[in-house]
């Protein structure tokens, strides 16, 4: 299945859009995004 990205950058890459191309449920995407946001101060990025 191929799903085109939003036509313009002003359109959002929504959980619904991602669900169609990944098979990951909207609810799981939203929950994971919230977990990252809630713990942003605890994340370490190493380069």
KEKE-3310 file (N, C-alpha, C; in steps of 0.2 Angstrom, whole numbers, plus 5000, padded with zeros to 4 digits):
npx = (5004:5003:5004:5002:5012:5007:5001:5006:5018:5011:5001:4996:5006:4997:4992:4982:4986:4998:4995:4989:4999:5008:5002:5002:4992:4982:4979:4990:5001:4998:4999:5012:5019:5015:5021:5034:5034:5031:5042:5053:5063:5071:5077:5092:5103:5115:5129)
npy = (4994:5011:5027:5043:5057:5072:5085:5098:5107:5113:5105:5093:5079:5068:5057:5049:5049:5043:5030:5024:5021:5014:5004:5005:5009:5024:5027:5022:5028:5041:5040:5036:5047:5057:5051:5053:5067:5070:5066:5073:5080:5071:5064:5059:5063:5056:5059)
npz = (5000:4996:5001:4998:5003:5013:5003:5003:5014:5023:5027:5039:5045:5051:5065:5060:5046:5047:5052:5041:5033:5041:5048:5062:5076:5077:5091:5097:5092:5096:5110:5112:5107:5116:5128:5125:5124:5137:5144:5139:5146:5151:5142:5133:5121:5111:5101)
capx = (5000:5007:5000:5006:5013:5003:5002:5010:5021:5006:4996:5000:5007:4993:4992:4978:4990:5004:4992:4987:5005:5012:4998:5002:4985:4982:4980:4997:5005:4997:5001:5020:5021:5014:5026:5040:5034:5031:5048:5058:5068:5074:5080:5099:5105:5122:5131)
capy = (5000:5017:5033:5049:5062:5078:5089:5104:5107:5116:5100:5089:5072:5066:5050:5045:5048:5038:5024:5021:5018:5010:4999:5006:5012:5031:5028:5020:5034:5047:5038:5036:5054:5060:5049:5057:5074:5071:5064:5076:5083:5065:5061:5060:5062:5056:5059)
capz = (5000:4996:5003:4996:5009:5012:4996:5005:5020:5028:5029:5044:5046:5057:5067:5055:5040:5048:5053:5035:5030:5045:5052:5069:5077:5079:5098:5100:5090:5100:5117:5111:5106:5123:5132:5123:5126:5145:5147:5135:5150:5153:5136:5132:5114:5110:5094)
cpx = (5004:5002:5004:5007:5008:5005:5007:5013:5016:5001:5000:5001:5004:4994:4988:4982:4995:5001:4991:4993:5010:5009:4998:4995:4987:4983:4987:5002:5004:5000:5009:5022:5020:5019:5033:5040:5034:5037:5054:5064:5073:5078:5087:5100:5112:5124:5138)
cpy = (5006:5023:5039:5054:5068:5082:5095:5103:5109:5111:5096:5082:5070:5059:5046:5044:5042:5031:5020:5018:5014:5004:5000:5011:5020:5031:5026:5026:5040:5046:5039:5043:5058:5058:5052:5064:5075:5069:5068:5078:5077:5061:5063:5058:5062:5055:5056)
cpz = (5000:4997:5002:5003:5008:5006:4998:5012:5026:5030:5034:5043:5052:5059:5062:5048:5041:5049:5047:5032:5034:5048:5059:5071:5079:5087:5100:5098:5094:5107:5117:5111:5113:5128:5131:5125:5134:5148:5143:5139:5152:5148:5135:5125:5113:5103:5093)
residu = (UNK:UNK:UNK:UNK:UNK:UNK:UNK:UNK:UNK:UNK:UNK:UNK:UNK:UNK:UNK:UNK:UNK:UNK:UNK:UNK:UNK:UNK:UNK:UNK:UNK:UNK:UNK:UNK:UNK:UNK:UNK:UNK:UNK:UNK:UNK:UNK:UNK:UNK:UNK:UNK:UNK:UNK:UNK:UNK:UNK:UNK:UNK)
# end
